[in-house]
């Protein structure tokens, strides 16, 4: 094992879009586990839009990454040394060790990953936080019924792709919105959505009306911005809107006072008249649903009812560029960084 390793730290708080100089690649000494500790080697690093919020020092549901601190993120790691009786050398674990090659843990918060169930990368993808976000947000807030219309933004991404497929499993119509013909074709032809529209299409609002002739009963919000503006007039009475993310605005709203939209009064009137149910959520709100999630999702994968796609970059040093691309929709599927090999 090398005595040195690499990590990515937050060098500066971004103004608007993150740029390369907001990150810094550092060398550090591989730590030695003490009593009750284990040394983890990162194999897979998950990159997710929420990380943009952690880069700002503004009010949020979690503390920001400090300047000079390791960028945070979910990881799949191998235990390479253990002084903890709960874990053995060679175990694979789901952790939250961030953008670094090695980290110490006391074992708290770790969850073992069984490579016999599915490839270990899925523990930070379809069988991990993104998959559970889709599962819980759709089923607990969206509550789709057979025959209803479910619309999901960012439909080719890790969360959105699962949302639409789960909606289909539950007997609903699934209409996706994604960026570009290739992604839309994938969502419709490979994932089995009933329709997928390009958010870049200047006629998105008209196309959405055609795709949803009976209106929209559930809108799973990942994006905000112009996509929401196109969806909003199509919402039916008693529509449910799980608000998972607002990626279109992440580079402008974090760390600032968000101005009141000029059509806020129209939104409030529709909430009243149509009896709309908007609910923001964080996946940990539904931690009690994990047993249901881990029962259903692997089963649907085995049965071929649920498909997923991974977008992989190689090496810890690729993380900043991959993350900046993620915020612009450059990824096609779940964005992962392969930090190291499965076994050494």
TORRO-330482 format. One line per 10 residues: number of its first residue (from 1); their letters; for each residue x negated, y negated, z negated of N, C-alpha, C. Coordinates in steps of 0.1 Angstrom, whole numbers. Each point is the difference from the previous one (the first is absolute). Example, Ala and Ser with C-alpha at 12.3 -4.5 7.8 and 13.67 -1.06 7.14 Angstrom:
1	AS	-132:57:-78:9:-12:0:-9:-12:0 | 4:-11:7:-9:-11:0:8:-11:-8 $
//
This chain:
1	XXXXXXXXXX	-8:12:0:8:-12:0:-9:-13:0 | 3:-9:8:-7:-13:0:2:-7:-13 | -11:-7:-4:1:-8:-12:6:-14:2 | 3:-3:12:6:-13:3:13:2:9 | 9:-9:-1:12:1:8:4:-14:5 | 11:0:7:5:-13:6:14:-3:-5 | 3:-12:-1:14:-5:-4:3:-13:7 | 13:-3:1:4:-13:6:6:-8:-12 | -5:-12:-2:6:-9:-10:6:-12:6 | 9:-6:-7:6:-13:4:-10:-11:-2 $
11	XXXXXXXXXX	-4:-6:11:-10:-11:-1:7:-14:-1 | 12:-1:5:7:-13:0:14:2:2 | 8:-9:-6:15:1:2:3:-6:14 | 7:8:8:3:-5:14:10:-12:0 | -3:-8:10:10:-11:3:7:4:13 | 12:4:0:7:6:12:-5:14:2 | -3:3:13:-5:13:3:-13:3:-6 | -2:12:-6:-13:4:-5:-10:0:11 | -13:-3:-3:-10:0:10:-12:8:-6 | -9:4:9:-11:9:-5:-8:-6:-12 $
21	XXXXXXXXXX	-2:-13:-1:-7:-6:-11:7:1:-13 | 13:4:0:7:2:-13:-3:13:-6 | -8:9:7:-4:13:-6:-15:0:0 | -5:9:-9:-15:1:0:-3:15:-3 | -9:6:8:-5:13:-1:-12:0:-10 | 1:8:-11:-10:1:-10:-5:14:-2 | -13:1:-4:-6:12:-4:2:1:-16 | 2:11:-5:0:2:-15:-5:14:-3 | -4:1:-13:-5:13:-4:12:10:-3 | -1:12:5:10:10:-3:0:2:-15 $
31	XXXXXXXXXX	12:-1:-7:0:1:-14:-1:14:-5 | -3:2:-13:-1:13:-6:12:2:-10 | 7:10:2:12:2:-9:-4:3:-15 | 6:-7:-9:-2:2:-14:10:10:-6 | 1:0:-13:9:10:-6:14:-3:4 | 7:11:4:14:-1:4:2:-6:14 | -11:-3:7:1:-7:13:-2:10:11 | 3:-5:13:-3:8:12:-4:-10:10 | -9:5:9:-5:-8:11:8:4:13 | 6:-10:6:8:2:12:-7:-5:13 $
41	XXXXXXXXXX	0:8:10:-5:-4:13:12:-3:9 | 1:-12:6:11:-3:9:-1:6:13 | 11:7:4:1:6:13:8:-9:9 | 12:-3:-5:10:-8:8:4:-12:-8 | 0:-12:7:4:-12:-5:13:-5:7 | 10:-3:-7:12:-5:6:0:-15:1 | 3:-6:12:1:-14:1:15:-3:2 | 5:-10:-7:14:-3:-1:2:-15:0 | 12:-5:6:2:-14:0:0:-7:-13 | 5:7:-11:1:-6:-13:-14:-6:-5 $
51	XXXXXXXXXX	-11:5:5:-13:-4:-4:-2:-15:3 | 7:-5:10:-2:-14:3:4:-9:-12 | 10:4:-7:5:-7:-12:-10:0:-11 | -8:11:-1:-10:2:-11:-12:-9:2 | -1:-5:12:-12:-9:3:3:-14:-4 | 12:-4:-3:3:-13:-5:2:-1:-15 | -2:-11:-6:1:-2:-14:14:-7:-3 | 10:6:5:14:-5:-2:8:9:-8 | 12:-4:-4:9:9:-8:5:11:9 | -1:12:-6:4:12:7:3:11:-10 $
61	XXXXXXXXXX	4:12:5:3:11:-9:-12:7:-5 | -12:-3:5:-12:6:-5:-11:-11:0 | -10:2:-8:-11:-9:-2:-8:-1:13 | -6:-11:4:-8:-1:12:-14:6:-2 | -6:3:11:-14:5:-1:-9:-12:-3 | -8:1:-10:-9:-11:-3:-11:-2:10 | -5:-13:1:-11:-2:9:-12:8:-4 | -5:7:9:-11:10:-3:4:13:-4 | 14:2:-1:5:13:-4:2:9:12 | 0:13:-2:2:10:10:14:-1:6 $
71	XXXXXXXXXX	2:-1:13:13:0:6:7:12:-4 | 13:-1:-4:7:11:-5:7:8:11 | 3:12:-3:7:9:9:1:14:-4 | 10:7:5:2:14:-3:-10:9:7 | -4:10:-6:-11:9:6:3:14:-3 | -6:9:8:-1:14:-2:-14:3:-2 | -4:6:-12:-14:2:-4:-2:15:-3 | -13:3:1:-5:13:-5:-7:-2:-14 | 3:8:-9:-7:0:-13:-14:6:2 | -11:-8:-1:-13:6:2:-8:3:-13 $
81	XXXXXXXXXX	5:-5:-11:-5:3:-13:11:-3:-10 | 1:9:-10:11:-2:-10:-5:4:-14 | 3:-9:-9:0:3:-15:13:-1:-6 | 10:2:9:14:0:-5:6:14:2 | 6:6:-10:5:13:1:12:2:10 | 6:-11:3:12:0:9:-3:1:15 | -13:-2:3:-4:-1:14:-13:8:2 | -1:7:11:-13:7:3:-6:-5:12 | -13:2:1:-8:-4:12:7:7:12 | 2:-7:11:6:5:11:15:-3:2 $
91	XXXXXXXXXX	6:-4:-11:14:-4:0:2:-12:9 | 11:-1:7:4:-12:8:11:-7:-9 | -1:-13:0:9:-8:-8:5:-13:7 | 12:-3:-3:5:-13:4:-4:-10:-10 | -6:-11:4:-5:-10:-10:3:-14:6 | -6:-10:-8:2:-14:5:-14:-7:-3 | -10:6:7:-13:-5:-3:-5:-11:9 | 8:-3:10:-3:-12:8:-11:2:11 | -5:-11:5:-8:1:12:-15:2:-4 | -3:13:-4:-13:3:-4:-2:15:1 $
101	XXXXXXXXXX	-13:4:1:-3:14:3:1:9:-12 | -4:-5:-12:1:8:-12:6:-9:-11 | 6:7:-10:6:-7:-11:1:10:-12 | 0:-6:-12:2:8:-12:15:0:-4 | 5:10:-6:13:1:-5:1:7:-13 | 9:-3:-9:2:7:-12:11:11:2 | 5:1:12:11:10:3:14:-6:-1 | 2:-11:-6:13:-6:-1:5:-5:13 | 12:4:3:6:-5:13:-4:8:12 | -9:10:-1:-3:8:11:10:11:2 $
111	XXXXXXXXXX	2:4:13:9:11:3:-7:9:9 | -1:13:-3:-7:10:8:8:1:14 | -8:2:10:5:2:14:-3:14:4 | 10:7:5:-1:14:4:-1:0:15 | -12:3:6:-2:0:14:7:11:7 | 6:9:-7:8:11:6:14:-5:4 | 5:-11:-6:13:-5:4:-1:-8:13 | -10:-8:1:-1:-8:12:-14:-6:0 | -5:-5:12:-14:-7:-1:0:-10:-11 | -12:-1:-6:-1:-9:-12:3:-15:3 $
121	XXXXXXXXXX	-2:-4:12:2:-14:4:15:-4:-2 | 9:10:1:14:-3:-2:3:-5:-14 | -9:3:-9:3:-5:-14:0:-15:-1 | -6:-7:9:1:-15:0:9:-4:12 | 7:9:6:8:-3:12:14:5:-2 | 4:9:9:14:4:0:4:7:-13 | -9:7:-7:3:6:-13:-6:-8:-12 | -3:-12:3:-5:-9:-10:9:-13:-2 | -7:-10:-4:7:-13:-2:9:-5:11 | -5:0:13:8:-5:11:13:9:2 $
131	XXXXXXXXXX	-2:14:-1:11:9:2:10:-2:-11 | -5:-1:-13:10:-2:-11:7:-14:1 | -7:-10:5:6:-13:2:12:2:9 | -2:7:11:11:2:10:11:8:-6 | -3:11:-7:9:9:-6:9:-7:-10 | -7:-7:-10:8:-5:-11:8:-13:4 | -7:-8:8:7:-13:4:12:3:9 | -1:9:9:11:3:9:11:8:-8 | -3:10:-8:10:8:-6:6:-6:-13 | -8:-8:-7:5:-6:-12:7:-13:2 $
141	XXXXXXXXXX	-5:-8:9:6:-13:3:8:0:13 | -6:6:10:8:0:13:12:9:0 | -2:12:-6:11:9:-2:8:3:14 | -8:4:10:7:2:13:10:11:0 | 11:-3:7:10:11:2:0:5:14 | 5:12:2:1:6:13:8:-10:9 | -6:-2:12:7:-9:10:-3:-15:-1 | -6:-4:-11:-4:-14:-2:-12:-3:9 | -3:-13:2:-11:-4:7:-11:-6:-9 | -12:6:1:-11:-5:-8:-10:-6:9 $
151	XXXXXXXXXX	-4:-12:-3:-11:-7:8:-12:-2:-9 | -12:3:6:-12:-1:-8:-10:-8:8 | -6:-10:-6:-11:-7:6:-13:7:-2 | -10:-3:8:-14:6:0:2:15:1 | 8:5:9:5:14:1:-10:10:4 | -12:-5:5:-10:10:3:-11:1:-11 | 2:-8:-11:-9:0:-11:2:11:-9 | -8:1:-11:1:11:-9:13:1:-8 | 5:-12:-4:13:0:-7:12:1:10 | 0:-9:10:11:-1:9:3:13:7 $
161	XXXXXXXXXX	-11:7:5:2:12:7:7:10:-8 | -3:1:-13:7:9:-9:14:-4:-3 | 2:-13:-1:14:-5:-3:10:5:11 | -4:-2:12:9:4:11:3:15:1 | -11:8:-2:2:14:0:8:5:-11 | -1:-6:-12:8:4:-11:15:-3:2 | 1:-12:6:14:-4:4:7:10:9 | -8:5:10:5:10:9:3:13:-7 | -8:4:-9:2:12:-8:14:-1:-8 | 3:-13:-4:12:-2:-8:12:-3:9 $
171	XXXXXXXXXX	-2:2:14:11:-1:9:4:-14:5 | -9:-10:-3:2:-14:5:-6:-2:14 | 4:-11:6:-7:-4:12:-12:-8:-4 | -11:1:6:-13:-7:-3:-4:-8:12 | -1:-13:-3:-5:-10:10:-13:-6:-5 | -11:1:7:-12:-5:-5:-4:-13:7 | -8:-8:-6:-6:-12:7:-15:1:-2 | -8:-1:11:-14:2:-1:-6:-10:10 | -14:0:1:-7:-9:8:-6:6:13 | 7:-1:11:-6:5:13:7:12:5 $
181	XXXXXXXXXX	-1:3:13:6:11:6:-5:13:-5 | -13:1:-2:-6:13:-4:6:4:-14 | 0:-9:-9:6:3:-13:15:3:0 | 7:-7:8:14:2:1:3:14:7 | -8:4:10:2:13:6:-3:11:-10 | -10:-2:-8:-3:10:-10:11:1:-10 | 5:-11:-5:11:0:-10:12:7:5 | 4:-2:13:12:6:5:-2:14:5 | -11:2:7:-2:13:7:-7:11:-9 | -9:-5:-9:-7:10:-9:7:1:-14 $
191	XXXXXXXXXX	4:-11:-5:6:0:-14:15:3:1 | 6:-2:11:14:3:1:10:-11:-4 | -5:-12:-1:10:-11:-2:10:-1:12 | 11:-5:-3:10:-2:11:-4:-11:10 | -7:-10:-6:-4:-11:9:-12:-7:-7 | -8:-7:7:-11:-8:-5:-2:-12:8 | 0:-12:-6:-1:-13:7:-13:-6:-3 | -5:-8:10:-13:-7:-1:2:-13:-7 | -6:-3:-11:2:-12:-7:-6:-12:8 | -8:3:10:-5:-11:8:9:-4:11 $
201	XXXXXXXXXX	11:7:2:9:-2:11:8:-13:-3 | -1:-10:9:8:-12:-3:15:1:-1 | 5:12:5:14:3:0:3:10:-12 | -8:0:-10:1:9:-11:14:0:-6 | 6:-12:-2:13:-1:-7:11:6:9 | -1:-2:13:10:5:9:-2:16:1 | -12:4:1:-3:15:1:5:7:-13 | -2:-7:-11:4:6:-13:16:1:-1 | 7:-9:6:14:0:0:5:12:9 | -7:3:11:3:11:8:-3:13:-7 $
211	XXXXXXXXXX	-11:1:-7:-4:12:-6:8:3:-13 | 7:-10:-5:8:2:-12:14:-5:2 | 7:7:9:14:-5:3:9:-1:-11 | -2:8:-10:8:0:-12:-6:-8:-12 | -10:-8:3:-7:-7:-10:-10:8:-8 | -6:-6:-10:-10:6:-8:4:2:-14 | -1:13:-5:4:3:-14:-11:0:-10 | -12:3:5:-12:0:-8:-11:-6:8 | -7:-10:-6:-12:-6:7:-11:2:-10 | -10:8:3:-12:2:-8:-10:-11:4 $
221	XXXXXXXXXX	-2:-9:-8:-9:-12:3:-14:2:-4 | -9:0:11:-14:1:-2:-7:-13:5 | 7:-8:7:-7:-10:8:4:-15:-3 | 13:-2:0:5:-14:-2:-1:-8:13 | -2:-13:-1:-2:-9:12:11:2:10 | -4:0:13:9:-1:11:8:13:1 | -6:11:-5:8:13:1:12:-1:-9 | -2:-5:-12:11:-2:-9:11:-9:6 | -5:-11:6:10:-9:6:8:6:11 | -5:10:7:7:7:10:10:10:-6 $
231	XXXXXXXXXX	-4:6:-11:8:10:-7:12:-6:-7 | -3:-11:-7:10:-6:-10:14:-1:6 | 2:-6:12:14:-1:4:7:13:3 | -7:11:1:6:13:3:4:8:-12 | -4:-5:-12:3:8:-12:15:1:-2 | 5:12:-3:14:2:-3:3:-3:-15 | 13:-1:-2:5:-1:-14:-6:11:-8 | -4:-3:-12:-6:10:-10:-13:6:5 | -7:-7:9:-13:5:5:-10:0:-12 | -9:10:0:-10:1:-10:-14:-3:6 $
241	XXXXXXXXXX	-8:-9:-6:-12:-4:5:-12:2:-10 | -6:11:1:-12:2:-9:-11:-8:6 | -6:-9:-9:-11:-9:5:-13:6:-6 | -7:6:10:-13:7:-4:-12:-9:3 | 1:-8:10:-12:-9:4:4:-11:9 | -9:-10:1:3:-12:8:-13:-3:8 | -5:10:7:-14:-1:6:-1:-12:9 | 11:-4:7:-1:-12:9:-4:-12:-7 | 2:-1:-13:-3:-12:-8:-11:1:-10 | -6:12:0:-10:2:-11:-12:-10:0 $
251	XXXXXXXXXX	-4:-5:12:-11:-9:0:4:-15:-2 | 13:-2:-3:4:-14:-3:7:-1:-13 | 6:11:-5:8:-2:-13:-8:2:-12 | -11:9:0:-7:4:-12:-8:-12:-5 | 1:-3:-13:-7:-11:-6:6:-13:2 | 12:-1:6:6:-13:3:14:0:-5 | 5:-12:-1:15:-2:-3:7:2:14 | 8:10:1:7:3:12:11:-10:2 | 0:-7:12:11:-10:2:13:7:2 | 11:-6:-3:13:5:2:3:0:15 $
261	XXXXXXXXXX	4:12:5:3:0:15:12:-9:3 | 0:-6:12:10:-9:3:14:7:1 | 0:13:1:13:7:1:3:8:-12 | -6:-4:-12:2:7:-12:15:0:-4 | 7:-11:3:14:-1:-4:8:10:8 | -4:3:13:7:10:8:-2:13:-6 | -12:3:-5:-2:13:-6:8:2:-12 | 1:-10:-9:7:1:-12:15:2:3 | 5:-7:10:14:1:4:3:14:5 | -9:6:8:2:13:5:0:11:-11 $
271	XXXXXXXXXX	-9:-2:-10:-1:9:-11:13:0:-8 | 6:-12:-1:13:-1:-7:11:6:9 | 2:-5:12:11:4:8:0:15:5 | -13:4:3:-1:14:5:-3:10:-11 | -2:-5:-12:-3:8:-12:-13:8:2 | -10:-7:5:-13:7:3:-8:3:-12 | -8:11:0:-8:4:-11:-15:-1:4 | -6:-11:-3:-15:-1:2:-6:4:-13 | -10:9:1:-8:4:-12:-15:2:4 | -8:-9:-6:-14:3:1:-4:11:-9 $
281	XXXXXXXXXX	-11:7:4:-4:11:-9:-15:3:2 | -6:6:-10:-13:5:0:1:15:-2 | -8:8:6:2:15:0:0:5:-15 | -8:-6:-8:-1:5:-14:13:-2:-7 | 10:-8:5:13:-2:-6:7:14:-1 | -3:9:9:7:12:2:-9:12:-3 | -9:-2:-10:-10:11:-3:8:13:-4 | 12:-1:-6:7:11:-5:5:9:12 | 0:-5:12:4:7:12:-11:9:6 | -12:-1:-6:-11:7:6:2:15:2 $
291	XXXXXXXXXX	6:7:-10:3:14:2:9:3:12 | 10:-8:2:9:1:12:-8:-2:13 | -9:-10:-1:-8:-4:12:-9:12:4 | -7:5:-10:-10:10:3:7:14:3 | 12:1:-3:8:12:4:4:-1:14 | 6:-12:4:6:-2:13:-10:-2:11 | -10:-10:-2:-8:-4:11:-9:11:6 | -7:8:-8:-8:11:5:9:10:8 | 12:3:-6:9:9:7:4:-5:14 | 3:-13:1:4:-6:13:-12:0:10 $
301	XXXXXXXXXX	-12:-1:-6:-12:1:9:-1:14:5 | 1:10:-8:-1:14:4:10:3:10 | 12:-5:-1:11:3:9:0:-8:13 | -10:-9:1:-1:-8:12:9:-11:1 | 8:-3:-11:9:-11:0:-7:-14:-2 | -12:0:-5:-7:-12:-3:-14:1:6 | -3:-10:8:-13:-1:7:-7:-12:-5 | -13:0:1:-8:-12:-4:-12:-1:9 | -6:-12:-1:-12:-3:9:-10:-8:-9 | -12:3:2:-11:-7:-8:-9:-8:10 $
311	XXXXXXXXXX	-4:-11:-5:-9:-9:8:-12:-2:-9 | -11:7:5:-12:1:-9:-12:-8:6 | -6:-7:-9:-13:-6:2:-11:7:-8 | -12:-1:4:-11:8:-7:-9:-9:-8 | -2:4:-13:-10:-6:-8:6:-12:-8 | -5:-2:-12:5:-10:-9:-2:-14:6 | -11:-2:8:-2:-13:6:10:-4:10 | 8:10:5:10:-3:10:13:-6:-7 | 1:1:-13:13:-4:-7:4:-14:2 | -9:-10:-1:5:-14:2:7:-2:14 $
321	XXXXXXXXXX	-7:4:10:5:-2:14:13:8:2 | 1:12:-6:12:8:1:11:-7:-7 | -2:-5:-12:10:-7:-7:5:-12:7 | -9:-8:5:4:-12:7:9:4:13 | -4:11:6:8:4:11:14:5:-4 | 0:7:-12:13:5:-5:10:-12:-1 | -5:-11:-5:9:-12:-3:6:-5:14 | -7:3:11:4:-5:13:7:11:8 | 2:12:-6:6:11:7:-8:8:9 | -14:-1:-2:-9:7:9:0:15:-2 $
331	XXXXXXXXXX	4:4:-11:1:15:-3:12:6:6 | -2:13:3:11:8:6:2:12:-10 | 9:-1:-10:1:10:-10:-6:-4:-13 | -2:9:-9:-5:-3:-13:-15:-3:1 | -4:-12:-5:-13:-5:1:-9:6:-11 | -10:8:4:-9:7:-10:-14:-4:4 | -9:1:-10:-14:-1:2:-6:13:-5 | -7:8:8:-7:12:-4:-14:-5:-6 | 0:0:-13:-12:-5:-7:-11:11:-1 | 4:12:-1:-10:11:0:7:13:4 $
341	XXXX	-9:11:2:6:13:5:8:6:-11 | 8:10:4:8:7:-10:-8:7:-10 | -11:6:4:-9:7:-9:-15:-4:3 | -8:0:-10:-14:-2:2:-8:11:-6 $
//
